[in-house]
Amino acid sequence: MISYLSGNIKNLSEKSLTILTSGGIGYKVFTQINTILSLVENNPIEMLVHTVVRDDALDLYGFLKKEELQIFEKLISVSGIGPRSALNILAVSSVSDLANAIENQNLSSLPTVPGVGKKGLEKIGIELKGKLNYLIQGSQNKKSEETDAILALISLGYNQKDISQAINAIKKQIELEKEKNKDKDKNNAKKGFTDLSVNQIIKAALQELK
């Protein structure tokens, strides 16, 4: 089983890349769109790998972070959730937000996941509850959350210009509401954009993009 690869990035596509190792062997590795969009051809790369062996193929799924691999392996342990569906889930949610949603049985907070219906999400919640506490992070860098949300929206087919306009509209609306309500209840001030999670940014942006 292959669990790790290092080399140079070749042949980037929407769903996969080729890692050319120092031995001259190229390995095709599937990964989420967020990762693909962050990569540059010919740059060096190291990936943690999950190997899926089938009767007619041997597929490799790669991740830049240990937490992504860990939650991917938890997701595909759920009956009916295959590797491609697991990648789609990771494309629209950060590891921390996904773990939180599962632990709090709040999977309806996730954006629409291509290839995963309501019943599939319910199964994930039932089978993985109590198993992901170690993946829940207390706080994250907000710039990273905004970036993760933008990448997730790109993976859903929206262009970057429209996404940027939607994000700016959300920020403006939040600031207007904060200004309007600032004297009403100083002890319960409305949260700003920097208090939004990745999932909340995505859901608000989807409303603007309709």
Backbone as CSV, one residue per row, in Angstrom:
resi,resn,N_x,N_y,N_z,CA_x,CA_y,CA_z,C_x,C_y,C_z
1,MET,0.834,-1.205,0.000,0.000,0.000,0.000,0.869,1.256,0.000
2,ILE,0.518,2.228,-0.816,1.239,3.498,-0.863,0.598,4.450,0.144
3,SER,1.399,5.011,1.053,0.872,5.921,2.065,1.506,7.305,2.003
4,TYR,2.532,7.467,1.157,3.233,8.756,1.062,3.934,8.844,-0.286
5,LEU,3.887,10.045,-0.885,4.604,10.286,-2.139,5.264,11.659,-2.100
6,SER,6.426,11.768,-2.712,7.065,13.073,-2.874,7.686,13.129,-4.266
7,GLY,7.721,14.324,-4.822,8.268,14.491,-6.161,7.899,15.843,-6.713
8,ASN,7.728,15.942,-8.023,7.323,17.178,-8.680,5.927,17.032,-9.268
9,ILE,5.200,18.143,-9.292,3.815,18.145,-9.771,3.788,18.142,-11.296
10,LYS,3.037,17.220,-11.871,2.846,17.140,-13.315,1.354,16.945,-13.615
11,ASN,0.935,17.414,-14.795,-0.401,17.113,-15.337,-1.535,17.400,-14.356
12,LEU,-1.632,18.648,-13.913,-2.752,19.041,-13.056,-4.058,19.029,-13.847
13,SER,-5.110,18.465,-13.253,-6.444,18.510,-13.860,-7.430,18.900,-12.771
14,GLU,-8.727,18.895,-13.080,-9.725,19.313,-12.097,-9.815,18.364,-10.907
15,LYS,-9.480,17.096,-11.118,-9.675,16.109,-10.059,-8.401,15.414,-9.606
16,SER,-7.321,15.591,-10.346,-6.126,14.822,-10.013,-4.854,15.534,-10.452
17,LEU,-3.735,15.001,-10.018,-2.428,15.454,-10.457,-1.530,14.232,-10.593
18,THR,-0.428,14.398,-11.297,0.581,13.344,-11.361,1.789,13.784,-10.556
19,ILE,2.257,12.913,-9.668,3.478,13.175,-8.914,4.605,12.367,-9.542
20,LEU,5.590,13.078,-10.093,6.741,12.426,-10.705,7.835,12.283,-9.645
21,THR,8.123,11.064,-9.237,9.093,10.829,-8.176,10.518,10.925,-8.711
22,SER,11.475,10.947,-7.798,12.880,11.039,-8.184,13.328,9.819,-8.983
23,GLY,12.596,8.714,-8.855,12.924,7.505,-9.607,12.366,7.508,-11.014
24,GLY,11.674,8.601,-11.390,11.141,8.716,-12.737,9.783,8.062,-12.936
25,ILE,9.121,7.670,-11.849,7.790,7.053,-11.937,6.730,8.100,-11.622
26,GLY,5.697,8.177,-12.459,4.607,9.121,-12.250,3.384,8.432,-11.663
27,TYR,2.884,8.970,-10.556,1.704,8.408,-9.890,0.532,9.381,-10.022
28,LYS,-0.589,8.889,-10.544,-1.791,9.709,-10.630,-2.480,9.695,-9.271
29,VAL,-2.736,10.887,-8.729,-3.317,11.006,-7.391,-4.566,11.881,-7.469
30,PHE,-5.684,11.368,-6.975,-6.916,12.149,-6.894,-6.899,12.976,-5.610
31,THR,-7.426,14.204,-5.688,-7.501,15.048,-4.499,-8.643,16.040,-4.671
32,GLN,-8.935,16.797,-3.609,-10.053,17.745,-3.686,-9.668,18.981,-4.481
33,ILE,-10.670,19.667,-5.037,-10.444,20.818,-5.912,-9.691,21.924,-5.178
34,ASN,-9.936,22.082,-3.868,-9.246,23.108,-3.085,-7.740,22.937,-3.194
35,THR,-7.292,21.699,-3.090,-5.861,21.407,-3.178,-5.335,21.666,-4.578
36,ILE,-6.072,21.197,-5.593,-5.651,21.385,-6.989,-5.412,22.860,-7.286
37,LEU,-6.336,23.717,-6.829,-6.245,25.143,-7.130,-5.077,25.823,-6.431
38,SER,-4.532,25.181,-5.410,-3.405,25.772,-4.687,-2.044,25.317,-5.222
39,LEU,-2.054,24.401,-6.201,-0.812,23.811,-6.690,-0.327,24.450,-7.992
40,VAL,0.967,24.334,-8.250,1.587,24.860,-9.481,2.418,23.749,-10.107
41,GLU,2.223,23.528,-11.402,2.973,22.470,-12.084,4.483,22.688,-11.979
42,ASN,5.185,21.569,-11.871,6.649,21.503,-11.771,7.197,21.857,-10.388
43,ASN,6.312,22.316,-9.472,6.759,22.569,-8.109,6.915,21.254,-7.354
44,PRO,7.775,21.224,-6.338,7.890,20.007,-5.521,6.654,19.830,-4.647
45,ILE,6.366,18.588,-4.279,5.194,18.318,-3.450,5.410,17.058,-2.625
46,GLU,4.805,17.056,-1.444,4.744,15.867,-0.608,3.277,15.633,-0.265
47,MET,2.802,14.406,-0.396,1.401,14.111,-0.102,1.274,12.838,0.724
48,LEU,0.339,12.914,1.686,-0.083,11.711,2.391,-1.105,11.018,1.508
49,VAL,-1.044,9.710,1.419,-1.848,8.987,0.427,-2.672,7.875,1.061
50,HIS,-3.918,7.774,0.594,-4.766,6.628,0.922,-4.939,5.804,-0.351
51,THR,-4.635,4.530,-0.295,-4.719,3.648,-1.463,-6.013,2.851,-1.438
52,VAL,-6.736,2.888,-2.544,-7.965,2.098,-2.683,-7.733,1.035,-3.751
53,VAL,-7.810,-0.227,-3.349,-7.586,-1.339,-4.277,-8.940,-1.910,-4.707
54,ARG,-9.144,-1.948,-6.018,-10.364,-2.546,-6.568,-9.967,-3.680,-7.510
55,ASP,-10.963,-4.420,-7.970,-10.681,-5.545,-8.871,-9.991,-5.089,-10.155
56,ASP,-10.388,-3.904,-10.651,-9.878,-3.453,-11.946,-8.974,-2.228,-11.866
57,ALA,-8.656,-1.777,-10.657,-7.840,-0.563,-10.550,-7.230,-0.415,-9.163
58,LEU,-6.211,0.422,-9.095,-5.608,0.823,-7.828,-5.576,2.348,-7.832
59,ASP,-6.416,2.977,-7.014,-6.548,4.430,-7.010,-5.863,5.029,-5.791
60,LEU,-5.226,6.177,-6.012,-4.534,6.885,-4.936,-5.245,8.203,-4.661
61,TYR,-5.454,8.508,-3.378,-6.090,9.754,-2.956,-5.114,10.494,-2.046
62,GLY,-4.748,11.731,-2.431,-3.684,12.430,-1.729,-4.144,13.655,-0.961
63,PHE,-3.409,13.967,0.117,-3.758,15.082,0.994,-2.494,15.775,1.488
64,LEU,-2.590,17.103,1.625,-1.454,17.877,2.090,-1.373,17.902,3.614
65,LYS,-2.510,17.683,4.276,-2.557,17.749,5.738,-3.008,16.416,6.325
66,LYS,-2.435,16.078,7.462,-2.777,14.830,8.149,-4.255,14.788,8.522
67,GLU,-4.821,15.935,8.947,-6.219,15.976,9.365,-7.165,15.684,8.204
68,GLU,-6.795,16.128,7.001,-7.630,15.864,5.823,-7.669,14.366,5.525
69,LEU,-6.523,13.731,5.608,-6.471,12.279,5.396,-7.276,11.554,6.457
70,GLN,-7.159,11.978,7.703,-7.863,11.312,8.795,-9.382,11.383,8.620
71,ILE,-9.896,12.567,8.278,-11.350,12.681,8.150,-11.836,12.010,6.862
72,PHE,-11.006,12.012,5.810,-11.333,11.287,4.586,-11.522,9.803,4.891
73,GLU,-10.605,9.229,5.659,-10.691,7.802,5.990,-11.901,7.508,6.876
74,LYS,-12.284,8.459,7.721,-13.499,8.283,8.524,-14.734,8.326,7.624
75,LEU,-14.749,9.258,6.681,-15.905,9.405,5.799,-16.137,8.159,4.952
76,ILE,-15.067,7.602,4.377,-15.253,6.434,3.504,-15.540,5.157,4.300
77,SER,-15.431,5.237,5.631,-15.820,4.090,6.452,-17.335,4.012,6.613
78,VAL,-18.033,5.103,6.245,-19.492,5.145,6.323,-20.069,4.427,5.102
79,SER,-20.984,3.522,5.330,-21.573,2.763,4.224,-22.251,3.702,3.238
80,GLY,-21.933,3.524,1.964,-22.538,4.345,0.917,-21.750,5.596,0.555
81,ILE,-20.690,5.896,1.310,-19.859,7.068,1.016,-18.535,6.597,0.413
82,GLY,-18.367,6.839,-0.883,-17.146,6.429,-1.564,-16.099,7.524,-1.543
83,PRO,-14.905,7.239,-2.046,-13.818,8.221,-2.049,-14.156,9.526,-2.770
84,ARG,-14.832,9.446,-3.920,-15.147,10.667,-4.672,-16.141,11.532,-3.894
85,SER,-17.127,10.896,-3.253,-18.086,11.652,-2.440,-17.382,12.299,-1.246
86,ALA,-16.448,11.576,-0.646,-15.698,12.117,0.493,-14.905,13.352,0.075
87,LEU,-14.300,13.315,-1.116,-13.562,14.476,-1.624,-14.502,15.658,-1.854
88,ASN,-15.710,15.389,-2.355,-16.681,16.461,-2.580,-17.074,17.124,-1.262
89,ILE,-17.206,16.318,-0.216,-17.545,16.867,1.099,-16.420,17.767,1.597
90,LEU,-15.183,17.316,1.448,-14.037,18.103,1.900,-13.849,19.370,1.068
91,ALA,-14.395,19.383,-0.145,-14.262,20.559,-1.012,-15.141,21.717,-0.545
92,VAL,-16.204,21.416,0.199,-17.140,22.476,0.610,-17.098,22.763,2.101
93,SER,-16.212,22.107,2.834,-16.148,22.346,4.274,-14.733,22.117,4.785
94,SER,-14.312,22.938,5.724,-13.028,22.707,6.374,-13.148,21.480,7.279
95,VAL,-12.017,20.895,7.619,-12.017,19.723,8.500,-12.670,20.054,9.837
96,SER,-12.304,21.203,10.410,-12.840,21.592,11.710,-14.349,21.804,11.672
97,ASP,-14.833,22.524,10.636,-16.277,22.769,10.525,-17.049,21.478,10.301
98,LEU,-16.487,20.582,9.496,-17.153,19.310,9.231,-17.221,18.467,10.497
99,ALA,-16.115,18.408,11.229,-16.104,17.653,12.481,-17.100,18.232,13.475
100,ASN,-17.163,19.565,13.541,-18.129,20.222,14.422,-19.568,19.882,14.033
101,ALA,-19.846,19.934,12.727,-21.194,19.644,12.245,-21.608,18.217,12.587
102,ILE,-20.667,17.290,12.477,-20.961,15.886,12.782,-21.156,15.691,14.279
103,GLU,-20.275,16.252,15.076,-20.371,16.080,16.526,-21.630,16.728,17.092
104,ASN,-22.056,17.856,16.484,-23.247,18.559,16.957,-24.510,18.147,16.216
105,GLN,-24.373,17.121,15.341,-25.522,16.646,14.549,-26.199,17.795,13.806
106,ASN,-25.366,18.607,13.152,-25.845,19.786,12.448,-25.368,19.779,11.003
107,LEU,-25.489,18.634,10.346,-24.992,18.516,8.977,-25.801,19.330,7.977
108,SER,-26.997,19.774,8.393,-27.788,20.625,7.503,-27.118,21.978,7.305
109,SER,-26.132,22.304,8.161,-25.411,23.570,8.026,-24.426,23.544,6.865
110,LEU,-24.124,22.345,6.356,-23.180,22.229,5.243,-23.815,22.691,3.939
111,PRO,-23.031,23.304,3.044,-23.544,23.618,1.709,-23.902,22.318,0.973
112,THR,-24.646,22.451,-0.121,-24.996,21.282,-0.927,-23.739,20.569,-1.405
113,VAL,-23.701,19.250,-1.200,-22.531,18.465,-1.578,-22.870,17.630,-2.808
114,PRO,-22.191,17.859,-3.939,-22.463,17.070,-5.150,-22.306,15.580,-4.889
115,GLY,-23.324,14.799,-5.229,-23.243,13.347,-5.095,-23.578,12.804,-3.720
116,VAL,-23.888,13.698,-2.776,-24.228,13.242,-1.422,-25.568,13.846,-1.021
117,GLY,-26.592,13.016,-0.898,-27.920,13.496,-0.555,-28.137,13.632,0.940
118,LYS,-29.364,13.987,1.306,-29.722,14.179,2.715,-29.532,12.899,3.519
119,LYS,-29.917,11.765,2.947,-29.778,10.496,3.663,-28.317,10.143,3.890
120,GLY,-27.474,10.455,2.891,-26.047,10.187,3.040,-25.447,10.995,4.173
121,LEU,-25.842,12.281,4.265,-25.341,13.132,5.337,-25.836,12.641,6.698
122,GLU,-27.096,12.196,6.740,-27.632,11.665,8.007,-26.855,10.434,8.458
123,LYS,-26.492,9.596,7.504,-25.703,8.404,7.823,-24.348,8.782,8.396
124,ILE,-23.727,9.781,7.788,-22.431,10.256,8.271,-22.555,10.724,9.720
125,GLY,-23.608,11.492,9.989,-23.816,11.996,11.339,-24.000,10.885,12.354
126,ILE,-24.770,9.867,11.980,-25.048,8.754,12.893,-23.801,7.911,13.140
127,GLU,-23.098,7.564,12.065,-21.980,6.621,12.185,-20.690,7.243,12.715
128,LEU,-20.531,8.569,12.561,-19.272,9.183,12.974,-19.368,10.030,14.237
129,LYS,-20.562,10.217,14.757,-20.701,11.018,15.979,-19.867,10.406,17.103
130,GLY,-19.116,11.254,17.794,-18.278,10.804,18.896,-16.898,10.341,18.491
131,LYS,-16.617,10.363,17.168,-15.338,9.846,16.680,-14.403,10.925,16.141
132,LEU,-14.847,12.197,16.187,-14.068,13.242,15.520,-13.692,14.407,16.427
133,ASN,-13.851,14.247,17.733,-13.538,15.351,18.647,-12.102,15.838,18.499
134,TYR,-11.199,14.937,18.204,-9.789,15.306,18.097,-9.493,16.184,16.874
135,LEU,-10.465,16.284,15.950,-10.271,17.097,14.749,-10.898,18.484,14.868
136,ILE,-11.571,18.731,15.977,-12.227,20.024,16.160,-11.221,21.014,16.730
137,GLN,-11.011,22.112,16.027,-10.063,23.136,16.455,-10.832,24.284,17.079
138,GLY,-10.262,24.849,18.115,-10.932,25.941,18.813,-11.057,27.205,17.979
139,SER,-9.997,27.588,17.325,-10.035,28.815,16.522,-9.154,28.654,15.303
140,GLN,-9.487,29.379,14.236,-8.732,29.305,12.990,-8.437,30.705,12.483
141,ASN,-7.448,30.819,11.616,-7.131,32.081,10.988,-8.251,32.474,10.042
142,LYS,-8.807,33.702,10.219,-9.986,34.089,9.437,-9.692,34.228,7.952
143,LYS,-8.486,34.693,7.601,-8.138,34.800,6.186,-8.188,33.426,5.547
144,SER,-7.742,32.415,6.301,-7.778,31.047,5.797,-9.211,30.590,5.599
145,GLU,-10.100,30.957,6.513,-11.503,30.561,6.386,-12.139,31.207,5.155
146,GLU,-11.857,32.469,4.926,-12.390,33.145,3.736,-11.849,32.489,2.473
147,THR,-10.566,32.162,2.471,-9.957,31.495,1.321,-10.567,30.127,1.093
148,ASP,-10.766,29.369,2.167,-11.371,28.045,2.040,-12.782,28.143,1.464
149,ALA,-13.525,29.167,1.902,-14.886,29.355,1.391,-14.867,29.681,-0.102
150,ILE,-13.931,30.537,-0.510,-13.819,30.909,-1.929,-13.478,29.694,-2.778
151,LEU,-12.534,28.881,-2.312,-12.153,27.677,-3.057,-13.318,26.699,-3.166
152,ALA,-14.090,26.590,-2.094,-15.246,25.698,-2.121,-16.277,26.175,-3.141
153,LEU,-16.500,27.475,-3.213,-17.460,28.029,-4.169,-16.974,27.849,-5.601
154,ILE,-15.667,27.981,-5.808,-15.108,27.722,-7.139,-15.352,26.277,-7.538
155,SER,-15.207,25.367,-6.570,-15.410,23.943,-6.855,-16.860,23.637,-7.213
156,LEU,-17.780,24.522,-6.785,-19.199,24.343,-7.115,-19.561,24.962,-8.466
157,GLY,-18.569,25.577,-9.135,-18.798,26.070,-10.493,-18.922,27.577,-10.641
158,TYR,-18.787,28.334,-9.548,-18.900,29.792,-9.632,-17.549,30.405,-10.002
159,ASN,-17.576,31.537,-10.732,-16.304,32.160,-11.111,-15.842,33.120,-10.013
160,GLN,-14.545,33.382,-10.004,-13.934,34.105,-8.901,-14.440,35.549,-8.804
161,LYS,-14.726,36.176,-9.934,-15.221,37.555,-9.910,-16.565,37.628,-9.198
162,ASP,-17.497,36.736,-9.544,-18.812,36.740,-8.914,-18.709,36.410,-7.423
163,ILE,-17.798,35.488,-7.095,-17.606,35.114,-5.689,-17.099,36.308,-4.889
164,SER,-16.127,37.025,-5.426,-15.569,38.193,-4.738,-16.640,39.256,-4.509
165,GLN,-17.493,39.456,-5.512,-18.581,40.426,-5.365,-19.554,39.991,-4.285
166,ALA,-19.829,38.686,-4.231,-20.744,38.166,-3.209,-20.151,38.330,-1.810
167,ILE,-18.865,38.009,-1.657,-18.191,38.139,-0.361,-18.201,39.598,0.094
168,ASN,-17.909,40.514,-0.834,-17.905,41.943,-0.491,-19.303,42.426,-0.099
169,ALA,-20.321,41.899,-0.774,-21.702,42.267,-0.444,-22.067,41.793,0.967
170,ILE,-21.607,40.595,1.327,-21.866,40.063,2.676,-21.203,40.945,3.728
171,LYS,-19.945,41.297,3.493,-19.211,42.141,4.443,-19.910,43.491,4.627
172,LYS,-20.347,44.090,3.507,-21.011,45.388,3.562,-22.330,45.295,4.325
173,GLN,-23.101,44.229,4.063,-24.384,44.053,4.735,-24.202,43.874,6.239
174,ILE,-23.207,43.091,6.620,-22.949,42.855,8.038,-22.557,44.155,8.737
175,GLU,-21.712,44.955,8.089,-21.287,46.223,8.687,-22.459,47.193,8.816
176,LEU,-23.335,47.212,7.808,-24.521,48.088,7.870,-25.430,47.678,9.021
177,GLU,-25.617,46.351,9.206,-26.479,45.866,10.286,-25.859,46.155,11.649
178,LYS,-24.527,46.028,11.743,-23.843,46.326,12.999,-23.996,47.801,13.352
179,GLU,-23.834,48.667,12.359,-23.962,50.106,12.578,-25.384,50.472,12.987
180,LYS,-26.349,49.814,12.352,-27.760,50.093,12.622,-28.157,49.674,14.030
181,ASN,-27.577,48.578,14.508,-27.999,48.010,15.790,-27.036,48.273,16.943
182,LYS,-25.981,49.051,16.707,-24.925,49.172,17.721,-25.413,49.797,19.023
183,ASP,-26.441,50.655,18.959,-26.924,51.303,20.179,-28.092,50.578,20.823
184,LYS,-28.608,49.549,20.149,-29.779,48.850,20.677,-29.432,47.903,21.814
185,ASP,-28.362,47.174,21.662,-27.987,46.186,22.674,-26.474,46.032,22.694
186,LYS,-25.821,46.877,23.447,-24.361,46.880,23.473,-23.788,45.606,24.089
187,ASN,-24.587,44.930,24.899,-24.114,43.703,25.535,-24.258,42.477,24.644
188,ASN,-24.974,42.644,23.526,-25.179,41.524,22.609,-24.976,42.002,21.176
189,ALA,-23.804,42.574,20.936,-23.505,43.159,19.627,-23.506,42.097,18.538
190,LYS,-23.986,42.490,17.367,-24.034,41.552,16.242,-22.623,41.170,15.811
191,LYS,-22.435,39.898,15.489,-21.114,39.429,15.069,-20.738,40.015,13.712
192,GLY,-19.436,40.179,13.511,-18.937,40.677,12.241,-18.545,39.553,11.309
193,PHE,-18.051,39.921,10.125,-17.660,38.916,9.134,-16.586,37.985,9.675
194,THR,-15.671,38.538,10.482,-14.569,37.723,10.995,-15.020,36.677,12.008
195,ASP,-16.294,36.733,12.420,-16.819,35.720,13.337,-17.495,34.562,12.602
196,LEU,-17.619,34.672,11.272,-18.306,33.640,10.494,-17.391,32.437,10.262
197,SER,-17.993,31.255,10.282,-17.253,30.037,9.949,-17.208,29.887,8.429
198,VAL,-16.423,28.933,7.956,-16.355,28.657,6.520,-17.743,28.342,5.969
199,ASN,-18.480,27.478,6.673,-19.807,27.087,6.197,-20.773,28.268,6.148
200,GLN,-20.687,29.162,7.146,-21.567,30.328,7.158,-21.248,31.275,6.006
201,ILE,-19.970,31.431,5.706,-19.583,32.286,4.571,-20.104,31.691,3.273
202,ILE,-19.962,30.374,3.108,-20.418,29.710,1.884,-21.932,29.859,1.725
203,LYS,-22.681,29.615,2.799,-24.150,29.681,2.717,-24.613,31.110,2.390
204,ALA,-23.990,32.099,3.015,-24.354,33.493,2.743,-24.001,33.860,1.299
205,ALA,-22.850,33.391,0.837,-22.431,33.685,-0.539,-23.368,33.043,-1.555
206,LEU,-23.815,31.824,-1.263,-24.742,31.146,-2.173,-26.050,31.918,-2.314
207,GLN,-26.482,32.567,-1.244,-27.688,33.405,-1.318,-27.459,34.588,-2.242
208,GLU,-26.267,35.172,-2.185,-25.934,36.318,-3.047,-25.763,35.886,-4.507
209,LEU,-25.326,34.659,-4.715,-25.002,34.176,-6.069,-26.223,33.628,-6.818
210,LYS,-27.361,33.548,-6.163,-28.554,32.996,-6.830,-29.010,33.905,-7.970
